């Protein structure tokens, strides 16, 4: 086949996927944006778009140093990026589509859009664990994407608010625009624009949560999956952008800029260096890279929106890992979110101790299994891991397809959560079953866990 797709934007050239029977369409530009400008969706291109290579990643701290030489970054570098090469740019608004190579317009296959994590400060949509998910083999079209990060994705300044009517959340608006681009174009790839599920992990899950709370999301997607970051709490609520104004003013001044126009011309290297130093020296600098109440995409606190029942009334899957970041809190948030939904929603707990070291089910470890990309991993995966991944992929794809992860008794029954049913699906060391996690163990893990988060 020729891997050519006629989209509403124009003709697009893809390539064969890694797996037999799949097609990959990489590095598709979904939007454009200047520095600290909100994204404009791409609706047209000239000629045939070359979608055979991944696009640029967003600038992030590791763009400016050799990650292999930084001991505190060694764990996740070895896990997800060793041996890979990434290009970084402010021109980074690209997405990737993976589909069955027989998919064609009119097939109306379900779609799963994945938003990567990384603390709103790192990552991209094509690291090893995301590189060509196995979902197309299950009849699901997969999408991964890049969005702006760090100071380029989340700076807040009064001058920017005066200019655009809001400030902050540039990276979240990138994600929103990517989902909208998918809705407008996915039919050409054989997808169903009315059957889009969004999924994310860590900061990606927090992003998915914000989209599920946002009034801008109505009609964009029909299901959501959140790993290690789903749910709401007063501790993790977005604040007003003016809380961060003083910090970003200090960054601008230390860059030697008298005004916004000059700040927009500062090199990314200088911007990141000054931001990093300010983050260490100025109280509250660590929270300056986070979603804020911009009045449009984020129009209220998560707790308040949930109490008003103003969030997306759709099916959810939420879960976490046994050696997660803040494991008791993350576990409870996801479980409680599922329990109060009107649509059947499903909570999980992953505790597989991955072979190769003694770090257990660390933060992000479940992604190898949900994506089915174990062959991309350095670890000596066992039959148990492959069986678990096959099971998890099946649950996920069933959910994307129908809103219910169960299918005809082929898998251990996953019972939906509610205020009376507090068990979760246990995935990992023991055969898959409904059970509970020990909050005592999770609390102990929180104070002893040596793995860093990303």
N, C-alpha and C positions, 0 to 999 in steps of 0.2 A: 504494500500500500504506500501512498505518497505522503501521508501524515499532514495533509493540507486541510485547513478548516476555514470556511467562509463565515466570519463573525460579523456582527453589526458594525464593528470598528474597521473591518477590512480583512484581507486574506492573511492567514497565518500559517507558517511552516513549522511543524513539530518534528519529532524524531522517535525512533523506537525506544520503548522503556527498557529497563534492565531485565525485567521479568518477561517471559514469553507471553504474548497476547496482550501487551500493554503499550500505550503511547504516552509520551511525555511532551509537554509544552512548557518550556522553561523561560524564565526571565521576561514575562509579559508585563509591559508597563501599564499599570492600571490608573495612574494619576501623575500629575506634575505639581510641584510646589516650590516656591522660593523659600529662602530661610525664614522661619517663623511666619510663614503664610499657610493658610488652610488649603488642603489639597483640592485640585480640580480634576474630576474624573476624565479619563481618556475616552473619547467617543469616536475617534477616527485616526487612522494613520495612512500614509501614502505607500503604495507598493505592497510587497509581501513582507510581513513581519517575520524576522528570524527568531524563532522560539526554540532554539536547540541548545542554548547555554544558560546557566543560571545568571541572574542579574547581580548588580552590586549589592553588598550588604550596607546597612546603615553604619555610620561612624559610631565607634564605641571605644572604650579605653584600650582594648587590645589591638586596635588599628595602629597604635603608636609605640608598641614595644613587642619584643619577641616573647610570646606567651610561654614558650618552653623554658625561658630563663627566669621565670617568676615562680618560686616554690609554692606560694599560696594558690596559684592557678593551676598547679600540676594535675590535680585530680580530674577536673572537668575537661582540661585540655587533652589529657591522655584518653579520656572516655569518648569524647565527641568530635575532636578536631585534629588529632595528631595525623600527620601525613597529608592533610588537606591544605588548599590554598584559597584564600578569600580576598576579594577586592572590596574596598570600602569607599563610600562616596556619599555626598549629600543627595546625589541623584540615585535614590535607592528604592523607589516605590514600584517594586516588581512582585509578581506572583507566579506560581507554578501550578500546572494542572496535570494530573495523572489519571488516565482513563483506560478502559478496555479499548484495544485498537479496532474493535468492530463497532464502537459506539458511534451513533450518528444522530443528527437532529430528528426529534420525534420519539427517541427511546425513553426519554424522561427518567433517567437513572437518578437515584438519590445522590446528594452532594454533601461532602464533609469538608468544611473550611477550618483549617488549623492555624491558631495564633500562638507563636512561640513565646516562651518565657525568657527570663534573664534579668529580672529586677528592673524592667523598663530601661535597662542600661547596656544590655548585651544580647547576643544571639542573632540568628537569622533563620530563614525558612528552609535552608538546605544543608544543615549540619548532618553528620553521619546518620543519626537516628531518624532524621526526617527524609533522608535521601531515598525517594521512591517507596512509599508505603505499599503494602500488599493489598490494600482495600479494593483496587480495581478487579482483582481475582474474585472478589465477592460481589461484583456488580455495583460498586460504589465509586463515584468520581471523587478524588482527593484534591485538595487545594492547600498549598502552603504559601506564606507571604512574608515580605519584609515591611517594616514600618520604622519611622524615625524614633531614635532612642536618645537617652541622656539629655544634655542641654539643648540639643537640636530638636528634640521631641517634646520637651516638657517645661521649657523656660516660661516664666510669667513676668510681664512688665506692664505697668500702666500705659505706657506708650503703645504697646501692642493692643491692649484693650480699646484704647481710643481709636486706633486704626481700623480694627476689625469688629468691634462690638463685644469681643471676648478675647481671652488669652489663655494659654496653656493647652494641654491635651492634644497637641498636634499629632502625636503618634496614635492616639485613640481615633482621631478623625481619619487618619490614614487607614486604619483597620476598617472603620465604617465604610469608607469609600471603596476599599477592596471588596468587601462583602456585597456592596451595591453593584460593583462592576461584575462580579460573579453572577448576581441575579439577572443582570441585563444581558449577559453574554453566554452563560453556561449552556443554554439550549443548543447552541451551535456545536458543542462538544458532546452532545447526547445527554446532557443533564436536565434535571427538572428544577426550574427556578422557584417552584413552590414547595420543594422538599430539600431545603438547605438546613444543615445542622452546623453550628459553630462549636469549636472545641479549643481549649487552651490549657496550659499547665503553668503553675506558679504565677508570674506576672501575666502570662497569657490567660490563665484562669480568672485572675482578677479583672483582666480586660473583658473577657466573656461576660463576667458578672455585671460589669458596667453597661455593656450593650443590652443585657437582659433587663436592666433597670431603666434604660433610656427611652424617652418618648420618641426618639428618632428611629428606633428599631422596628416599629410596628410594621408587620408584613415582610420584613427582610429575611427572617429565618423561622423555622418551626420547631427546633429542638436545640438543646445545648448540653455540652459535656465539660466539666471542670475538674481538673486534677490538681490537688495541692494548692488551692487558692479560691475555691468556690464558697459561697455563703456570705453573710453580712455580719458585721459587729460594729459597735460604737468605736472600738479601738482602731479599726481600719477604714473609717469613713473619710471620704474626700472632704477637704476644707476649702474655704474661700481662697481664691488666687492671691489676694492681697497679703496673706500670711507669708508668701514667698517673695514679695516685691523687694524687700530690703536685701535679701540674699542676692537676687539676680542683678539688682542695682550695683552691689559690690563687685560682682563678677564683671559687669560692664565697665565700671570705673577702673578696675585692676587690669583690664585689657587695654586701658588707655583711651577709652572711647567716651566722647562727650555727649553723644546722642545715638539714637537707634540706627540711623543710617551708617554711622561708622561701625557700630557693633555688628552689623550685617556683613561687613567686609573682613572681619577678623578671620584669620586662617583657622581651620578646624583644630590644628595642632595647638595653637595658642589658646583657643577657647577651652579645649579640654584640659590643658595644663593649669590654667587659671581656675577653672571650675573645680578641679581636684584639690588644689591648694585651699580654695575658699571653703570647700566642704569640710576640710580638716580643722580650719581655724575659726569658722563662724558657727555659732550655736544654731541648730536647726537646719544646717546645710544638707544633712543626710536625707531629709524628707522633701527636699526641693525637686527631686525627680519622682513625681508621683501624680496621679490624677487629681484634678481640682474641680470645684463646682463652677463650671463655666456658664451655667444657665440654659444650655441647649442640649448637648449630649449628656452631661451630668447635671441634672436639674434639682437634685435633692440627695439627702443621705440614704444609704442603702437600707438602714433600719426604718427610716421614715417612709420610704417608698414601699417596703414590704408591708408595713403596718397599714398603709392605705390600699394595699393590693393593686398597686399601679404598675407592677412589673409585668414582664411577659408571662402570660399564662400558658405555658408549654411544658412538655415533659423534660425532665432533667436527669442526668447522671452526674454524681459527684463522688470524689473519693480522695484518698491520700495514702502515704506510705508509712511503714512502721518507724523508719529512721528519718522522718521528714523534718523540715524546719518548723519549730514550735508545734510538734506533733499533736499535743492534746487540743490545742486551739483549732488547728487546721482540720483535724478529724471531726471535732464537734461542729464546726461551722458548716462543713459539707453535709454531714448527717442531718443536722437540724434544718438546713435549707430544703433538703428533699422531703423531710417529714411534714412540712407545712404547705406543700404545694397542692393545688386543686387537681392537677393532672398527675397520673401515676409517675413517680420519680424514684430513682434507684441509687442507693449509696453503696460504695465498695471500700475495702481496706486491703492494701497490697503489702505482703510481708515476705516476698521471696528474697532469700539471701543470695544475691547474685554470685555465681562462681567466679573465682579469680582473686578475691580478697575477702577481708572480714568486715566490710562496711555495711553489710546487710542491705535492706531496701531503702537506700539513700534517696534523697530528694531528686527527682527526675528519673530514677531507675526504671519506673514502670513504662516509660515512653518506648523503650526497645520493644516491649511486648504489645502495646497498643498499636504501634506502627507495623509490627511484624518484620522489623529490620534487624533481627539478631545476627544475620550473616555479615552485617556491616561492623559488628562489634569485635573487639580484640579478645573478649572473654571466652573461656572454654565452655561454651554453652552445652548443656546436657539435654537428653531427651525430655526431661521434665520441663526444661525451659521452653522448648519448642512446642510441647503439648500445651503448656500454660499460655503461651503467646497465641496459638491457634484458637484456644478457647476465648481469650480476651478479645481478639480480633472479631470472632464470631458474635460475641455479645455486642460489641460496639457497632458492627455493621447491621445486625438485627435492629438495634435501637435507631440507627440512622434511617433505616428502611421503614420502620413501623411505629417507632416510639416505645417499643417493648423489646428489651434485650433477649427475651426468651423466644424459642422457636421449636414448637412441636416436640418437646421432651428430649431434644438432642443434647441439651446442656443441663447441668444442675440448675434447678429452679431458682431464679433471682426474684425475691419477693419485694414488691414496692414498699417504700417507707411511708409511714404516717405517724401520728402522735401516739398511737398504740403499738405500732410495729417498729421497734427501735434497733433491730438487728440489721447488719450490713452483709454484703457478699464478701467473704474472706477468700482472697486470691493469693496463692503463694506456696508456703511450705507444706501445708496440709492439703488434702484433696479439697477442691472448691466446695464451699458450704456457707450457709447463713450462720452468722455468729456475731459476737461483739469483740471490740478491742479493749484491752485492759488500760484504763486511764492511768493507773499507777505506773505501769510499764512505760507508757507514753511520757508521763511526767519525768520519770527517771532518765529516759532517752534525751529529753530536752536539756537536761543539765550535764549530760555526759557525752553527747554526740560530738564526734570530732570532724565529721564531714561538713564542708562549707556548702553554702547554697549558691545556686546560679539560676 
